[in-house]
Amino acid sequence: MVGIYILVIYDIKIERINKVYKFLKTYLIWIQNSVFEGEITKAQYKTMIIKLKELTDEDEDSIIIYKIPKKYLNKEVLGIEKNPIEFIL
Amino acid sequence: MVGIYILVIYDIKIERINKVYKFLKTYLIWIQNSVFEGEITKAQYKTMIIKLKELTDEDEDSIIIYKIPKKYLNKEVLGIEKNPIEFIL
């Protein structure tokens, strides 16, 4: 799948976190508290953005999405790796 | 400065967060809850890793560092941008 590799980091009011977490789990891999990572298609990306806007309050919540070309993904973990991703290249 | 552009995301026990936050602020820009971003030199990177290991407990804490080539940094923010970074190219 030629997709987009993304990292999603959120800082969301407690009352909305669960819904966002459950939604993102359908697309991405949970990495750490408020952090998801994974590869999705462009179409899925668009749908994800629309849904995230529905699930959050733009005046109170913050979501940052980093798009990283997979071949440049360079990651180092100190301490516990809460959810190690096995890369299948 | 030809440095490394990094993203640091941490999930640390409450008793150690303040020290890590104060330390990272000396190198990087606070973006959002438990997230720092910025460009540092290779030497600074090595020093940072050593210091972060000193400040945290590898059996309880988790720090993920993403190294992203600056020209591939592609970021989208939904909602509040807690600490917008002005890129000086």
Backbone of each chain as nested JSON, in Angstrom:
{
  "chains": [
    {"id": "A", "residues": [
      {"number": 1, "name": "MET", "atoms": {"N": [0.848, -1.177, 0.0], "CA": [0.0, 0.0, 0.0], "C": [0.898, 1.246, 0.0]}},
      {"number": 2, "name": "VAL", "atoms": {"N": [0.679, 2.088, -1.062], "CA": [1.433, 3.351, -1.054], "C": [0.599, 4.374, -0.29]}},
      {"number": 3, "name": "GLY", "atoms": {"N": [0.932, 4.566, 0.938], "CA": [0.131, 5.481, 1.747], "C": [0.967, 6.599, 2.305]}},
      {"number": 4, "name": "ILE", "atoms": {"N": [0.438, 7.223, 3.295], "CA": [1.13, 8.32, 3.98], "C": [1.436, 7.812, 5.385]}},
      {"number": 5, "name": "TYR", "atoms": {"N": [2.667, 7.976, 5.798], "CA": [3.009, 7.555, 7.167], "C": [2.793, 8.753, 8.081]}},
      {"number": 6, "name": "ILE", "atoms": {"N": [1.974, 8.581, 9.068], "CA": [1.66, 9.718, 9.938], "C": [1.843, 9.408, 11.419]}},
      {"number": 7, "name": "LEU", "atoms": {"N": [2.015, 10.484, 12.127], "CA": [2.134, 10.46, 13.576], "C": [1.056, 11.432, 14.083]}},
      {"number": 8, "name": "VAL", "atoms": {"N": [0.187, 10.967, 14.97], "CA": [-0.883, 11.835, 15.47], "C": [-0.687, 12.001, 16.985]}},
      {"number": 9, "name": "ILE", "atoms": {"N": [-0.581, 13.263, 17.416], "CA": [-0.366, 13.558, 18.838], "C": [-1.492, 14.477, 19.283]}},
      {"number": 10, "name": "TYR", "atoms": {"N": [-2.153, 14.122, 20.361], "CA": [-3.285, 14.97, 20.741], "C": [-3.267, 15.369, 22.204]}},
      {"number": 11, "name": "ASP", "atoms": {"N": [-3.862, 16.514, 22.44], "CA": [-4.001, 17.069, 23.79], "C": [-5.472, 17.506, 23.87]}},
      {"number": 12, "name": "ILE", "atoms": {"N": [-6.286, 16.628, 24.404], "CA": [-7.741, 16.769, 24.276], "C": [-8.396, 16.728, 25.661]}},
      {"number": 13, "name": "LYS", "atoms": {"N": [-9.483, 17.483, 25.796], "CA": [-10.2, 17.503, 27.075], "C": [-10.673, 16.075, 27.402]}},
      {"number": 14, "name": "ILE", "atoms": {"N": [-10.628, 15.72, 28.66], "CA": [-10.859, 14.348, 29.128], "C": [-12.174, 13.763, 28.611]}},
      {"number": 15, "name": "GLU", "atoms": {"N": [-13.193, 14.63, 28.504], "CA": [-14.505, 14.109, 28.111], "C": [-14.554, 13.627, 26.652]}},
      {"number": 16, "name": "ARG", "atoms": {"N": [-13.523, 14.01, 25.861], "CA": [-13.543, 13.62, 24.441], "C": [-12.461, 12.593, 24.099]}},
      {"number": 17, "name": "ILE", "atoms": {"N": [-11.578, 12.336, 25.034], "CA": [-10.42, 11.485, 24.726], "C": [-10.829, 10.079, 24.292]}},
      {"number": 18, "name": "ASN", "atoms": {"N": [-11.744, 9.477, 24.998], "CA": [-12.104, 8.095, 24.717], "C": [-12.592, 7.897, 23.279]}},
      {"number": 19, "name": "LYS", "atoms": {"N": [-13.454, 8.806, 22.84], "CA": [-13.991, 8.675, 21.467], "C": [-12.886, 8.819, 20.436]}},
      {"number": 20, "name": "VAL", "atoms": {"N": [-11.978, 9.791, 20.672], "CA": [-10.867, 10.009, 19.725], "C": [-9.958, 8.78, 19.718]}},
      {"number": 21, "name": "TYR", "atoms": {"N": [-9.702, 8.247, 20.896], "CA": [-8.832, 7.063, 21.026], "C": [-9.435, 5.882, 20.256]}},
      {"number": 22, "name": "LYS", "atoms": {"N": [-10.711, 5.63, 20.485], "CA": [-11.376, 4.497, 19.818], "C": [-11.383, 4.685, 18.306]}},
      {"number": 23, "name": "PHE", "atoms": {"N": [-11.591, 5.936, 17.887], "CA": [-11.622, 6.194, 16.439], "C": [-10.241, 5.977, 15.816]}},
      {"number": 24, "name": "LEU", "atoms": {"N": [-9.214, 6.571, 16.423], "CA": [-7.865, 6.472, 15.842], "C": [-7.384, 5.024, 15.803]}},
      {"number": 25, "name": "LYS", "atoms": {"N": [-7.828, 4.23, 16.768], "CA": [-7.421, 2.812, 16.803], "C": [-7.894, 2.061, 15.56]}},
      {"number": 26, "name": "THR", "atoms": {"N": [-8.907, 2.594, 14.903], "CA": [-9.407, 1.898, 13.698], "C": [-8.479, 2.155, 12.512]}},
      {"number": 27, "name": "TYR", "atoms": {"N": [-7.661, 3.191, 12.618], "CA": [-6.766, 3.532, 11.497], "C": [-5.299, 3.266, 11.834]}},
      {"number": 28, "name": "LEU", "atoms": {"N": [-4.929, 3.548, 13.095], "CA": [-3.505, 3.633, 13.421], "C": [-3.138, 2.758, 14.618]}},
      {"number": 29, "name": "ILE", "atoms": {"N": [-1.849, 2.813, 14.965], "CA": [-1.341, 2.009, 16.08], "C": [-1.073, 2.918, 17.282]}},
      {"number": 30, "name": "TRP", "atoms": {"N": [-1.621, 2.508, 18.425], "CA": [-1.36, 3.286, 19.641], "C": [0.099, 3.093, 20.046]}},
      {"number": 31, "name": "ILE", "atoms": {"N": [0.81, 4.161, 20.276], "CA": [2.233, 4.097, 20.596], "C": [2.486, 4.43, 22.052]}},
      {"number": 32, "name": "GLN", "atoms": {"N": [1.831, 5.426, 22.51], "CA": [2.091, 5.926, 23.853], "C": [0.939, 6.856, 24.234]}},
      {"number": 33, "name": "ASN", "atoms": {"N": [0.85, 7.272, 25.409], "CA": [-0.189, 8.18, 25.87], "C": [-0.386, 9.335, 24.88]}},
      {"number": 34, "name": "SER", "atoms": {"N": [-1.596, 9.367, 24.237], "CA": [-1.943, 10.438, 23.286], "C": [-1.119, 10.442, 22.004]}},
      {"number": 35, "name": "VAL", "atoms": {"N": [-0.576, 9.303, 21.641], "CA": [0.238, 9.237, 20.41], "C": [-0.123, 8.0, 19.599]}},
      {"number": 36, "name": "PHE", "atoms": {"N": [-0.455, 8.24, 18.312], "CA": [-0.73, 7.143, 17.379], "C": [0.195, 7.28, 16.176]}},
      {"number": 37, "name": "GLU", "atoms": {"N": [0.446, 6.172, 15.542], "CA": [1.362, 6.163, 14.402], "C": [0.884, 5.126, 13.41]}},
      {"number": 38, "name": "GLY", "atoms": {"N": [1.194, 5.345, 12.1], "CA": [0.856, 4.295, 11.135], "C": [0.731, 4.828, 9.732]}},
      {"number": 39, "name": "GLU", "atoms": {"N": [0.478, 3.901, 8.821], "CA": [0.367, 4.247, 7.403], "C": [-1.09, 4.166, 6.971]}},
      {"number": 40, "name": "ILE", "atoms": {"N": [-1.545, 5.209, 6.299], "CA": [-2.926, 5.191, 5.8], "C": [-2.962, 5.74, 4.379]}},
      {"number": 41, "name": "THR", "atoms": {"N": [-4.061, 5.492, 3.681], "CA": [-4.175, 5.998, 2.31], "C": [-4.596, 7.472, 2.348]}},
      {"number": 42, "name": "LYS", "atoms": {"N": [-4.477, 8.128, 1.201], "CA": [-4.89, 9.54, 1.129], "C": [-6.379, 9.688, 1.426]}},
      {"number": 43, "name": "ALA", "atoms": {"N": [-7.153, 8.743, 0.915], "CA": [-8.608, 8.8, 1.138], "C": [-8.912, 8.646, 2.635]}},
      {"number": 44, "name": "GLN", "atoms": {"N": [-8.229, 7.674, 3.274], "CA": [-8.437, 7.483, 4.712], "C": [-8.016, 8.718, 5.49]}},
      {"number": 45, "name": "TYR", "atoms": {"N": [-6.938, 9.369, 5.004], "CA": [-6.446, 10.578, 5.689], "C": [-7.54, 11.648, 5.697]}},
      {"number": 46, "name": "LYS", "atoms": {"N": [-8.149, 11.853, 4.543], "CA": [-9.225, 12.868, 4.434], "C": [-10.387, 12.539, 5.366]}},
      {"number": 47, "name": "THR", "atoms": {"N": [-10.766, 11.291, 5.358], "CA": [-11.886, 10.867, 6.216], "C": [-11.522, 11.068, 7.688]}},
      {"number": 48, "name": "MET", "atoms": {"N": [-10.273, 10.73, 8.015], "CA": [-9.811, 10.866, 9.404], "C": [-9.892, 12.319, 9.868]}},
      {"number": 49, "name": "ILE", "atoms": {"N": [-9.457, 13.241, 9.015], "CA": [-9.472, 14.668, 9.369], "C": [-10.904, 15.14, 9.644]}},
      {"number": 50, "name": "ILE", "atoms": {"N": [-11.813, 14.758, 8.758], "CA": [-13.218, 15.164, 8.917], "C": [-13.766, 14.625, 10.241]}},
      {"number": 51, "name": "LYS", "atoms": {"N": [-13.501, 13.359, 10.497], "CA": [-14.021, 12.716, 11.72], "C": [-13.386, 13.326, 12.97]}},
      {"number": 52, "name": "LEU", "atoms": {"N": [-12.093, 13.588, 12.928], "CA": [-11.427, 14.175, 14.102], "C": [-12.008, 15.559, 14.415]}},
      {"number": 53, "name": "LYS", "atoms": {"N": [-12.338, 16.31, 13.368], "CA": [-12.953, 17.631, 13.577], "C": [-14.324, 17.493, 14.239]}},
      {"number": 54, "name": "GLU", "atoms": {"N": [-15.045, 16.441, 13.846], "CA": [-16.37, 16.191, 14.444], "C": [-16.235, 15.817, 15.927]}},
      {"number": 55, "name": "LEU", "atoms": {"N": [-15.215, 15.039, 16.239], "CA": [-15.076, 14.472, 17.59], "C": [-14.456, 15.45, 18.593]}},
      {"number": 56, "name": "THR", "atoms": {"N": [-13.878, 16.55, 18.075], "CA": [-13.158, 17.456, 18.983], "C": [-13.707, 18.877, 18.939]}},
      {"number": 57, "name": "ASP", "atoms": {"N": [-13.239, 19.69, 19.896], "CA": [-13.656, 21.101, 19.965], "C": [-12.445, 21.95, 19.599]}},
      {"number": 58, "name": "GLU", "atoms": {"N": [-12.54, 22.637, 18.49], "CA": [-11.334, 23.331, 17.994], "C": [-10.883, 24.48, 18.907]}},
      {"number": 59, "name": "ASP", "atoms": {"N": [-11.761, 24.883, 19.826], "CA": [-11.362, 25.951, 20.751], "C": [-10.714, 25.419, 22.028]}},
      {"number": 60, "name": "GLU", "atoms": {"N": [-10.816, 24.096, 22.24], "CA": [-10.292, 23.541, 23.491], "C": [-9.245, 22.456, 23.268]}},
      {"number": 61, "name": "ASP", "atoms": {"N": [-9.329, 21.787, 22.124], "CA": [-8.467, 20.62, 21.89], "C": [-7.375, 20.934, 20.855]}},
      {"number": 62, "name": "SER", "atoms": {"N": [-6.315, 20.107, 20.911], "CA": [-5.21, 20.3, 19.969], "C": [-4.762, 18.948, 19.432]}},
      {"number": 63, "name": "ILE", "atoms": {"N": [-4.731, 18.84, 18.104], "CA": [-4.236, 17.613, 17.469], "C": [-3.155, 18.013, 16.468]}},
      {"number": 64, "name": "ILE", "atoms": {"N": [-1.995, 17.385, 16.568], "CA": [-0.94, 17.665, 15.6], "C": [-0.667, 16.401, 14.794]}},
      {"number": 65, "name": "ILE", "atoms": {"N": [-0.66, 16.547, 13.505], "CA": [-0.416, 15.396, 12.624], "C": [0.867, 15.65, 11.843]}},
      {"number": 66, "name": "TYR", "atoms": {"N": [1.838, 14.744, 12.019], "CA": [3.087, 14.837, 11.261], "C": [3.04, 13.798, 10.154]}},
      {"number": 67, "name": "LYS", "atoms": {"N": [3.285, 14.25, 8.934], "CA": [3.385, 13.3, 7.805], "C": [4.872, 13.073, 7.553]}},
      {"number": 68, "name": "ILE", "atoms": {"N": [5.308, 11.83, 7.658], "CA": [6.739, 11.534, 7.53], "C": [6.941, 10.476, 6.444]}},
      {"number": 69, "name": "PRO", "atoms": {"N": [7.751, 10.784, 5.401], "CA": [8.023, 9.732, 4.408], "C": [8.603, 8.515, 5.12]}},
      {"number": 70, "name": "LYS", "atoms": {"N": [7.994, 7.367, 4.924], "CA": [8.344, 6.173, 5.704], "C": [9.841, 5.863, 5.648]}},
      {"number": 71, "name": "LYS", "atoms": {"N": [10.458, 6.138, 4.499], "CA": [11.887, 5.77, 4.41], "C": [12.753, 6.704, 5.273]}},
      {"number": 72, "name": "TYR", "atoms": {"N": [12.164, 7.807, 5.706], "CA": [12.94, 8.721, 6.563], "C": [12.549, 8.585, 8.034]}},
      {"number": 73, "name": "LEU", "atoms": {"N": [11.693, 7.6, 8.309], "CA": [11.252, 7.432, 9.692], "C": [12.404, 6.883, 10.517]}},
      {"number": 74, "name": "ASN", "atoms": {"N": [12.86, 7.695, 11.446], "CA": [14.029, 7.315, 12.239], "C": [13.648, 7.572, 13.689]}},
      {"number": 75, "name": "LYS", "atoms": {"N": [13.56, 6.511, 14.455], "CA": [12.94, 6.619, 15.787], "C": [13.83, 5.986, 16.846]}},
      {"number": 76, "name": "GLU", "atoms": {"N": [13.999, 6.654, 17.982], "CA": [14.766, 6.082, 19.088], "C": [13.888, 6.095, 20.325]}},
      {"number": 77, "name": "VAL", "atoms": {"N": [13.913, 5.0, 21.081], "CA": [13.057, 4.916, 22.27], "C": [13.942, 4.765, 23.508]}},
      {"number": 78, "name": "LEU", "atoms": {"N": [13.697, 5.598, 24.512], "CA": [14.388, 5.472, 25.799], "C": [13.372, 4.933, 26.802]}},
      {"number": 79, "name": "GLY", "atoms": {"N": [13.806, 3.932, 27.581], "CA": [12.877, 3.385, 28.563], "C": [11.93, 2.392, 27.922]}},
      {"number": 80, "name": "ILE", "atoms": {"N": [10.699, 2.389, 28.388], "CA": [9.72, 1.391, 27.941], "C": [9.226, 1.73, 26.533]}},
      {"number": 81, "name": "GLU", "atoms": {"N": [9.166, 0.705, 25.668], "CA": [8.476, 0.899, 24.388], "C": [7.092, 0.294, 24.577]}},
      {"number": 82, "name": "LYS", "atoms": {"N": [6.105, 1.164, 24.759], "CA": [4.783, 0.719, 25.184], "C": [4.114, -0.169, 24.147]}},
      {"number": 83, "name": "ASN", "atoms": {"N": [4.357, 0.131, 22.857], "CA": [3.708, -0.695, 21.85], "C": [4.61, -0.787, 20.634]}},
      {"number": 84, "name": "PRO", "atoms": {"N": [5.664, -1.641, 20.723], "CA": [6.638, -1.724, 19.629], "C": [5.972, -2.094, 18.31]}},
      {"number": 85, "name": "ILE", "atoms": {"N": [6.345, -1.346, 17.246], "CA": [5.789, -1.628, 15.927], "C": [6.812, -2.472, 15.169]}},
      {"number": 86, "name": "GLU", "atoms": {"N": [6.379, -3.602, 14.669], "CA": [7.287, -4.411, 13.832], "C": [7.111, -3.894, 12.41]}},
      {"number": 87, "name": "PHE", "atoms": {"N": [8.197, -3.341, 11.831], "CA": [8.085, -2.86, 10.46], "C": [8.149, -4.026, 9.482]}},
      {"number": 88, "name": "ILE", "atoms": {"N": [7.156, -4.123, 8.616], "CA": [7.203, -5.143, 7.557], "C": [7.526, -4.393, 6.272]}},
      {"number": 89, "name": "LEU", "atoms": {"N": [8.784, -4.471, 5.86], "CA": [9.191, -3.723, 4.639], "C": [9.098, -4.605, 3.402]}}
    ]},
    {"id": "B", "residues": [
      {"number": 1, "name": "MET", "atoms": {"N": [22.734, 26.394, 10.838], "CA": [23.19, 25.216, 11.607], "C": [22.669, 23.96, 10.904]}},
      {"number": 2, "name": "VAL", "atoms": {"N": [23.614, 23.077, 10.537], "CA": [23.157, 21.813, 9.975], "C": [22.955, 20.86, 11.156]}},
      {"number": 3, "name": "GLY", "atoms": {"N": [21.747, 20.729, 11.57], "CA": [21.49, 19.888, 12.74], "C": [20.53, 18.772, 12.398]}},
      {"number": 4, "name": "ILE", "atoms": {"N": [19.997, 18.201, 13.435], "CA": [19.006, 17.131, 13.298], "C": [17.695, 17.717, 13.792]}},
      {"number": 5, "name": "TYR", "atoms": {"N": [16.665, 17.526, 12.996], "CA": [15.353, 18.008, 13.448], "C": [14.673, 16.877, 14.192]}},
      {"number": 6, "name": "ILE", "atoms": {"N": [14.315, 17.127, 15.411], "CA": [13.719, 16.037, 16.194], "C": [12.395, 16.419, 16.847]}},
      {"number": 7, "name": "LEU", "atoms": {"N": [11.685, 15.361, 17.153], "CA": [10.409, 15.452, 17.856], "C": [10.559, 14.541, 19.082]}},
      {"number": 8, "name": "VAL", "atoms": {"N": [10.333, 15.077, 20.269], "CA": [10.474, 14.269, 21.478], "C": [9.101, 14.167, 22.153]}},
      {"number": 9, "name": "ILE", "atoms": {"N": [8.647, 12.925, 22.367], "CA": [7.338, 12.694, 22.982], "C": [7.571, 11.822, 24.21]}},
      {"number": 10, "name": "TYR", "atoms": {"N": [7.045, 12.269, 25.348], "CA": [7.342, 11.471, 26.537], "C": [6.097, 11.139, 27.353]}},
      {"number": 11, "name": "ASP", "atoms": {"N": [6.199, 10.026, 28.045], "CA": [5.127, 9.538, 28.924], "C": [5.873, 9.145, 30.2]}},
      {"number": 12, "name": "ILE", "atoms": {"N": [5.925, 10.069, 31.146], "CA": [6.832, 9.966, 32.295], "C": [6.039, 10.077, 33.595]}},
      {"number": 13, "name": "LYS", "atoms": {"N": [6.505, 9.38, 34.614], "CA": [5.833, 9.448, 35.911], "C": [5.875, 10.902, 36.413]}},
      {"number": 14, "name": "ILE", "atoms": {"N": [4.784, 11.293, 37.059], "CA": [4.567, 12.701, 37.45], "C": [5.758, 13.282, 38.224]}},
      {"number": 15, "name": "GLU", "atoms": {"N": [6.369, 12.475, 39.061], "CA": [7.451, 13.0, 39.917], "C": [8.697, 13.408, 39.124]}},
      {"number": 16, "name": "ARG", "atoms": {"N": [8.782, 12.948, 37.858], "CA": [9.99, 13.279, 37.083], "C": [9.718, 14.25, 35.929]}},
      {"number": 17, "name": "ILE", "atoms": {"N": [8.429, 14.546, 35.683], "CA": [8.073, 15.337, 34.5], "C": [8.699, 16.74, 34.531]}},
      {"number": 18, "name": "ASN", "atoms": {"N": [8.636, 17.388, 35.666], "CA": [9.113, 18.774, 35.743], "C": [10.577, 18.917, 35.337]}},
      {"number": 19, "name": "LYS", "atoms": {"N": [11.395, 18.019, 35.854], "CA": [12.832, 18.086, 35.541], "C": [13.075, 17.859, 34.059]}},
      {"number": 20, "name": "VAL", "atoms": {"N": [12.356, 16.875, 33.485], "CA": [12.527, 16.585, 32.051], "C": [12.058, 17.785, 31.218]}},
      {"number": 21, "name": "TYR", "atoms": {"N": [10.92, 18.355, 31.638], "CA": [10.374, 19.528, 30.925], "C": [11.394, 20.677, 30.94]}},
      {"number": 22, "name": "LYS", "atoms": {"N": [11.907, 20.986, 32.118], "CA": [12.874, 22.108, 32.238], "C": [14.129, 21.83, 31.428]}},
      {"number": 23, "name": "PHE", "atoms": {"N": [14.558, 20.568, 31.438], "CA": [15.775, 20.233, 30.674], "C": [15.531, 20.385, 29.175]}},
      {"number": 24, "name": "LEU", "atoms": {"N": [14.439, 19.791, 28.689], "CA": [14.177, 19.822, 27.238], "C": [13.977, 21.258, 26.733]}},
      {"number": 25, "name": "LYS", "atoms": {"N": [13.435, 22.113, 27.603], "CA": [13.22, 23.515, 27.2], "C": [14.539, 24.221, 26.869]}},
      {"number": 26, "name": "THR", "atoms": {"N": [15.631, 23.686, 27.38], "CA": [16.928, 24.329, 27.097], "C": [17.398, 23.994, 25.68]}},
      {"number": 27, "name": "TYR", "atoms": {"N": [16.828, 22.939, 25.113], "CA": [17.257, 22.517, 23.763], "C": [16.171, 22.764, 22.714]}},
      {"number": 28, "name": "LEU", "atoms": {"N": [14.911, 22.537, 23.116], "CA": [13.844, 22.419, 22.115], "C": [12.657, 23.335, 22.434]}},
      {"number": 29, "name": "ILE", "atoms": {"N": [11.663, 23.276, 21.56], "CA": [10.471, 24.124, 21.706], "C": [9.299, 23.271, 22.19]}},
      {"number": 30, "name": "TRP", "atoms": {"N": [8.652, 23.739, 23.239], "CA": [7.48, 23.032, 23.739], "C": [6.334, 23.199, 22.734]}},
      {"number": 31, "name": "ILE", "atoms": {"N": [5.741, 22.111, 22.335], "CA": [4.677, 22.144, 21.323], "C": [3.316, 21.899, 21.95]}},
      {"number": 32, "name": "GLN", "atoms": {"N": [3.284, 20.934, 22.781], "CA": [2.007, 20.505, 23.331], "C": [2.306, 19.621, 24.542]}},
      {"number": 33, "name": "ASN", "atoms": {"N": [1.376, 19.266, 25.304], "CA": [1.533, 18.403, 26.465], "C": [2.444, 17.218, 26.153]}},
      {"number": 34, "name": "SER", "atoms": {"N": [3.649, 17.195, 26.781], "CA": [4.604, 16.081, 26.617], "C": [5.211, 15.993, 25.22]}},
      {"number": 35, "name": "VAL", "atoms": {"N": [5.245, 17.089, 24.507], "CA": [5.819, 17.078, 23.143], "C": [6.728, 18.285, 22.936]}},
      {"number": 36, "name": "PHE", "atoms": {"N": [7.967, 17.986, 22.508], "CA": [8.923, 19.042, 22.164], "C": [9.403, 18.825, 20.735]}},
      {"number": 37, "name": "GLU", "atoms": {"N": [9.832, 19.886, 20.125], "CA": [10.273, 19.81, 18.728], "C": [11.382, 20.822, 18.515]}},
      {"number": 38, "name": "GLY", "atoms": {"N": [12.297, 20.529, 17.562], "CA": [13.312, 21.532, 17.254], "C": [14.546, 20.928, 16.614]}},
      {"number": 39, "name": "GLU", "atoms": {"N": [15.471, 21.823, 16.277], "CA": [16.703, 21.408, 15.606], "C": [17.871, 21.501, 16.581]}},
      {"number": 40, "name": "ILE", "atoms": {"N": [18.659, 20.438, 16.639], "CA": [19.835, 20.464, 17.519], "C": [21.022, 19.845, 16.792]}},
      {"number": 41, "name": "THR", "atoms": {"N": [22.211, 20.082, 17.3], "CA": [23.4, 19.513, 16.664], "C": [23.574, 18.061, 17.107]}},
      {"number": 42, "name": "LYS", "atoms": {"N": [24.447, 17.345, 16.404], "CA": [24.692, 15.94, 16.775], "C": [25.264, 15.845, 18.193]}},
      {"number": 43, "name": "ALA", "atoms": {"N": [26.137, 16.792, 18.507], "CA": [26.754, 16.791, 19.846], "C": [25.689, 17.019, 20.919]}},
      {"number": 44, "name": "GLN", "atoms": {"N": [24.806, 17.983, 20.655], "CA": [23.728, 18.263, 21.614], "C": [22.817, 17.041, 21.759]}},
      {"number": 45, "name": "TYR", "atoms": {"N": [22.599, 16.346, 20.626], "CA": [21.724, 15.161, 20.658], "C": [22.301, 14.117, 21.617]}},
      {"number": 46, "name": "LYS", "atoms": {"N": [23.614, 13.892, 21.492], "CA": [24.256, 12.883, 22.37], "C": [24.127, 13.289, 23.833]}},
      {"number": 47, "name": "THR", "atoms": {"N": [24.394, 14.562, 24.099], "CA": [24.294, 15.052, 25.476], "C": [22.866, 14.913, 25.988]}},
      {"number": 48, "name": "MET", "atoms": {"N": [21.91, 15.222, 25.123], "CA": [20.499, 15.138, 25.506], "C": [20.119, 13.713, 25.903]}},
      {"number": 49, "name": "ILE", "atoms": {"N": [20.562, 12.754, 25.114], "CA": [20.227, 11.344, 25.394], "C": [20.792, 10.93, 26.761]}},
      {"number": 50, "name": "ILE", "atoms": {"N": [22.047, 11.289, 26.992], "CA": [22.681, 10.934, 28.282], "C": [21.902, 11.551, 29.439]}},
      {"number": 51, "name": "LYS", "atoms": {"N": [21.564, 12.829, 29.286], "CA": [20.847, 13.539, 30.373], "C": [19.447, 12.967, 30.577]}},
      {"number": 52, "name": "LEU", "atoms": {"N": [18.754, 12.67, 29.489], "CA": [17.392, 12.126, 29.61], "C": [17.423, 10.777, 30.338]}},
      {"number": 53, "name": "LYS", "atoms": {"N": [18.455, 9.988, 30.072], "CA": [18.577, 8.691, 30.758], "C": [18.795, 8.9, 32.257]}},
      {"number": 54, "name": "GLU", "atoms": {"N": [19.55, 9.961, 32.582], "CA": [19.797, 10.279, 34.005], "C": [18.504, 10.717, 34.702]}},
      {"number": 55, "name": "LEU", "atoms": {"N": [17.699, 11.494, 33.981], "CA": [16.51, 12.111, 34.587], "C": [15.308, 11.167, 34.671]}},
      {"number": 56, "name": "THR", "atoms": {"N": [15.377, 10.023, 33.963], "CA": [14.196, 9.155, 33.918], "C": [14.5, 7.75, 34.421]}},
      {"number": 57, "name": "ASP", "atoms": {"N": [13.418, 6.961, 34.594], "CA": [13.555, 5.569, 35.052], "C": [13.155, 4.678, 33.886]}},
      {"number": 58, "name": "GLU", "atoms": {"N": [14.116, 3.942, 33.37], "CA": [13.843, 3.183, 32.14], "C": [12.807, 2.075, 32.339]}},
      {"number": 59, "name": "ASP", "atoms": {"N": [12.51, 1.754, 33.585], "CA": [11.498, 0.715, 33.816], "C": [10.088, 1.29, 33.963]}},
      {"number": 60, "name": "GLU", "atoms": {"N": [10.013, 2.637, 34.091], "CA": [8.696, 3.239, 34.329], "C": [8.335, 4.29, 33.269]}},
      {"number": 61, "name": "ASP", "atoms": {"N": [9.347, 4.895, 32.672], "CA": [9.103, 6.019, 31.77], "C": [9.344, 5.619, 30.308]}},
      {"number": 62, "name": "SER", "atoms": {"N": [8.742, 6.423, 29.423], "CA": [8.904, 6.155, 27.996], "C": [9.134, 7.467, 27.255]}},
      {"number": 63, "name": "ILE", "atoms": {"N": [10.228, 7.502, 26.474], "CA": [10.515, 8.682, 25.66], "C": [10.738, 8.201, 24.227]}},
      {"number": 64, "name": "ILE", "atoms": {"N": [10.029, 8.802, 23.285], "CA": [10.244, 8.442, 21.881], "C": [10.796, 9.665, 21.158]}},
      {"number": 65, "name": "ILE", "atoms": {"N": [11.858, 9.45, 20.44], "CA": [12.483, 10.547, 19.691], "C": [12.414, 10.218, 18.206]}},
      {"number": 66, "name": "TYR", "atoms": {"N": [11.759, 11.097, 17.466], "CA": [11.693, 10.94, 16.002], "C": [12.668, 11.933, 15.379]}},
      {"number": 67, "name": "LYS", "atoms": {"N": [13.524, 11.409, 14.523], "CA": [14.428, 12.299, 13.771], "C": [13.831, 12.466, 12.374]}},
      {"number": 68, "name": "ILE", "atoms": {"N": [13.53, 13.706, 12.006], "CA": [12.856, 13.957, 10.727], "C": [13.677, 14.956, 9.913]}},
      {"number": 69, "name": "PRO", "atoms": {"N": [14.093, 14.566, 8.684], "CA": [14.788, 15.556, 7.848], "C": [13.907, 16.797, 7.709]}},
      {"number": 70, "name": "LYS", "atoms": {"N": [14.447, 17.957, 8.032], "CA": [13.631, 19.171, 8.12], "C": [12.846, 19.437, 6.831]}},
      {"number": 71, "name": "LYS", "atoms": {"N": [13.457, 19.111, 5.683], "CA": [12.754, 19.423, 4.433], "C": [11.533, 18.51, 4.253]}},
      {"number": 72, "name": "TYR", "atoms": {"N": [11.46, 17.427, 5.032], "CA": [10.294, 16.541, 4.917], "C": [9.29, 16.761, 6.052]}},
      {"number": 73, "name": "LEU", "atoms": {"N": [9.569, 17.786, 6.856], "CA": [8.663, 18.033, 7.972], "C": [7.358, 18.605, 7.448]}},
      {"number": 74, "name": "ASN", "atoms": {"N": [6.314, 17.835, 7.635], "CA": [5.019, 18.219, 7.076], "C": [4.002, 18.043, 8.197]}},
      {"number": 75, "name": "LYS", "atoms": {"N": [3.458, 19.14, 8.637], "CA": [2.693, 19.126, 9.886], "C": [1.33, 19.789, 9.699]}},
      {"number": 76, "name": "GLU", "atoms": {"N": [0.288, 19.167, 10.224], "CA": [-1.052, 19.771, 10.158], "C": [-1.605, 19.834, 11.575]}},
      {"number": 77, "name": "VAL", "atoms": {"N": [-2.218, 20.957, 11.929], "CA": [-2.735, 21.117, 13.285], "C": [-4.247, 21.302, 13.225]}},
      {"number": 78, "name": "LEU", "atoms": {"N": [-4.968, 20.547, 14.037], "CA": [-6.422, 20.716, 14.164], "C": [-6.674, 21.329, 15.527]}},
      {"number": 79, "name": "GLY", "atoms": {"N": [-7.52, 22.349, 15.548], "CA": [-7.823, 22.975, 16.833], "C": [-6.74, 23.969, 17.212]}},
      {"number": 80, "name": "ILE", "atoms": {"N": [-6.436, 24.016, 18.504], "CA": [-5.505, 25.025, 19.015], "C": [-4.072, 24.627, 18.672]}},
      {"number": 81, "name": "GLU", "atoms": {"N": [-3.29, 25.596, 18.18], "CA": [-1.852, 25.359, 18.054], "C": [-1.226, 26.018, 19.282]}},
      {"number": 82, "name": "LYS", "atoms": {"N": [-0.86, 25.176, 20.249], "CA": [-0.468, 25.674, 21.567], "C": [0.798, 26.516, 21.513]}},
      {"number": 83, "name": "ASN", "atoms": {"N": [1.718, 26.155, 20.608], "CA": [2.945, 26.947, 20.548], "C": [3.465, 26.964, 19.111]}},
      {"number": 84, "name": "PRO", "atoms": {"N": [2.827, 27.8, 18.254], "CA": [3.197, 27.795, 16.836], "C": [4.677, 28.112, 16.641]}},
      {"number": 85, "name": "ILE", "atoms": {"N": [5.32, 27.314, 15.762], "CA": [6.745, 27.539, 15.49], "C": [6.845, 28.307, 14.183]}},
      {"number": 86, "name": "GLU", "atoms": {"N": [7.536, 29.431, 14.21], "CA": [7.77, 30.165, 12.955], "C": [9.04, 29.588, 12.351]}},
      {"number": 87, "name": "PHE", "atoms": {"N": [8.909, 28.967, 11.177], "CA": [10.1, 28.404, 10.531], "C": [10.918, 29.517, 9.906]}},
      {"number": 88, "name": "ILE", "atoms": {"N": [12.191, 29.619, 10.265], "CA": [13.076, 30.585, 9.61], "C": [13.957, 29.768, 8.68]}},
      {"number": 89, "name": "LEU", "atoms": {"N": [13.687, 29.846, 7.409], "CA": [14.46, 29.017, 6.451], "C": [15.623, 29.8, 5.867]}}
    ]}
  ]
}
